[in-house]
């Protein structure tokens, strides 16, 4: 059995509609589990990113096998709706 690590994924998206479900589907396809999501609402950005002045913040808890983390980050990097993302190991 593969060991699963817990991670916190924070995203800033143009809109949260559809993107959360898409990320959850990607996590499951990589052999992980998607946990609780906390939508923190739309907030102004300190500077414009991809011509956007505000973004929808969402924090997600995910469990992934170690090798799947690299694949998830690659997929997040090419997602056009995402302005920024941060994936950190949860305690």
N, C-alpha and C positions, 0 to 999 in steps of 0.2 A: 504494500500500500504506500502510495506517495504521501510524503509529509506536506501538509498544507500550512502556509503562513498567513496570518491576518494582516491586512493592509488597509490604510485609509486613503481613499482616492478623493481629492478635492478637484472639482472642475469649475471653470468659468466658461459659460457657453453664451452664444447670442440669444438662444431661447432653450429652455429645458425640455420643451415638447419633443418627444421622440428620441432625444439623445440619451437619456437615462436608460430607456428600454434597450436601445441599441448597444450600449456599453454592457448592460446586464447579459444580453444575449452573447456578446463576445466573450465575457468572463466564463459563461457556462460552456461555450464551445472550446475554450482552452482548458477545460477540466476543473474549473473553480466554482465557487458559490458566491452569489451576490447576497449581501445582507441588508441591513437597514440603510435607508436613504434619508438625508435631512436636507430639505430645500431651504436655503438661507435667504432666498429672495433676490430681487434685482437691486444691484448696488452700482454706484458710479465708480469708474476706474480712475486711478491716479493719472493715467496717460492713455491715449487711444491705442487700441490693439486692433489691427485689421479694420481700421476706420470705425471702430465701435467705441462709444464713450461710456457705456454701461454694460454690465454682464449679469447673467443669472448664475448665482453660486449654488452648487450642490455638493454635499459631502456624502460619500458612499463608503460602506464597509464591505470589503471583499476578501475572500480566501482564495489563494492561488498556490499551485505548486511552484517551486522555485524557478524552473525553466520557462514557465508561462509568463512570468513578469516581463521579460524582455519582449515577448511577442505582443503583450498588451500595450506596452509603451509605444512600440512601432505603430500599432493600429491607432492609438490615440494621436500620435504625431501627424497622421495624414487626414484626420477627421476635420472637415472644413467648418463645421458648426462650433467646434471648440476653440476658444481663444487661448486658454491656458489650462494645464493640468499639473497636479502634484500627487505623486504616489509615494507614501512613506509606510514603513513597517509599524504596525500598531502594537502596543504593549499588552 
